């Protein structure tokens, strides 16, 4: 009887972990921004990250610039996050994150950018 309980318990535990994987362990939009974006766009989104050097052909976008960010639609922001700068006729240094982040994380990141620019 005990031999049978242990494998069933292990299977149940594994099932619970799989079900919670995308939910309980996901990073917040701010955490994703700090991990993926801050190197160029800066911790506070001002375009002044450690990788934003004068030798770059263009400066990273200042996500706190309300006037410039208001020019972008939500679709524009989502597209550049998913496809990168080259796909949107922007800097080729902006990498695509469409295969790195989930659809939900991309939506949340777009909302976080809107929060940074207060627009």
Phi, psi and omega in degrees: 000317181295321180300327181282328181290320182298309179297322178294322177296319179294319178296316178299314180300315178299317180299316179297317179298318180295317181294326183272349188308305182285346186259302188282336187251007181289148178278151177283167179299319179295319178296318177296319178299313181297324183282314187263331191250327189297336180301325179254315186274352177089155182300323180259005175085016185273006180079022186239035180290168182299336178272356179275091182251165180291344180279350177289146180294332176221157177274146175298147181298140174274105183285355177265355181280098185302315183300313181288321181291329178294339178289340183267133173281166175301322179296322177300314182295314180299318181297317181289326176295313182291313192256348180085175184293319183300322182287345183242020181059033175245196183299135176287351178282342177281111183282157175279141179241013182298335178257358180260318182255151176282166176303318180296317180295323178294316177300315180294324178293319175301315178296323179295320177296321176296326177291319179299321183271355182056042180231000000 
